[in-house]
Amino acid sequence: MVSEFNAPNPVLFGIGTRKQVGEKLKRFGCTKVLLVYDPGIKAIGVADEINSYIEAAGIETVHYGNVQADPPDWSVNEAGELGIREKVDGVVGIGGGSSIDSAKAAKMLQTNPPPINQYFGREGVITKPSVPLIVIPTTAGTGSECTPGGVITDTTVHAKLNIAGVGCQVNLGIVDPELTVGLPPRSTAATGFDAFCHCAESFTSGRPNPYSGVVGKEGMRLVAKYLERAVKNGKEDIEAREGMMLAATLGGIAMSGALCHMSHDIGKSLGAAFGIAHGNACGACLPQVLQAVTPAVPDRVRFIAETFGAEVPEDATNEQLGEIICETMKAFMNRIDFPKLSGYGISLEEMLAVVPDGVMAQVNGAIKLFGGYGTSPIEVTPELIKDIVTRAYNEN
Ligand SMILES: [Fe+2]
């Protein structure tokens, strides 16, 4: 069997671990580092708190605090150029997926001259090793502390494109569940469901590998146990926050190589066209996607259904199993108050005008989004995608 996967980078996981960032940077030999984050991270005091731990270790800091959602090329170029000007010898990314991806790009630019646009794509692009990068996630969702690349918006062609390779490698993820305690329920549900999709889609990928099979399973077990608790009582239930943070990190490991498939492909098209948050867009069609892939991976779908509490008869047909997984997922989404696709004030017709084409462009590799590349275990056709989105819009 041929399988492509990435051995994950080191991770320091646990409550309070963020306080070790200065010491860890010192061990990497850093003397002056670039902090990369968005204005929201500054507003809640986390950027200053992390800065204090770094300065306490005798390391100078330079701040880029203008990370944008779905980070555009101009913004990561700004961050990278600031680091070059200031001659930093390390980068620290703090925040959600956008901040961490921006930090990965800023790291790459320290030894690979700007603009970032010349490093997009996966094949044929070789980047040089760069300065150490520590990332500190503040959501339990993307798992990008353990993924080998990032997604940047190329504003010259209006597409989200990949950076990958040694130039943007994470040297250490510091994953501290305490940083997610203040996340409101809606963000907790959206980011947590993103983590779940990373596990569920890579677990049912047509290109599985040992991580997606083993690590993805444990990630889903944690989501089943903790996401509802984190949504409903996230301020007090630190055990649930810890469980979801671990699920997100495991999701990042699980999807490296196996990748996500149709649910993320649909979500990225919807997100790009209508600005729907990543987790909400990528999770909206998961019940129907899992139902669609059931005949190809019935044992895996059975595991997911049973993990989320369904009683699946021993002799269930694929058709029955497909119905069970769809209903099980819909019920789970209702329990965490997951936003409905029909609730954004966008008509089904408007969505269908962008979605099958957007998904097919990813599947065919015309748009190099993370999660495309034909990783669905069944053939993806425009008709299938149209049917999945229509049913999700009307039923979920
Ligand atoms: Fe995702």
Residues whose N, C-alpha, C, O or C-beta is under 5 A from the ligand:
A	BS01	LIG	D194
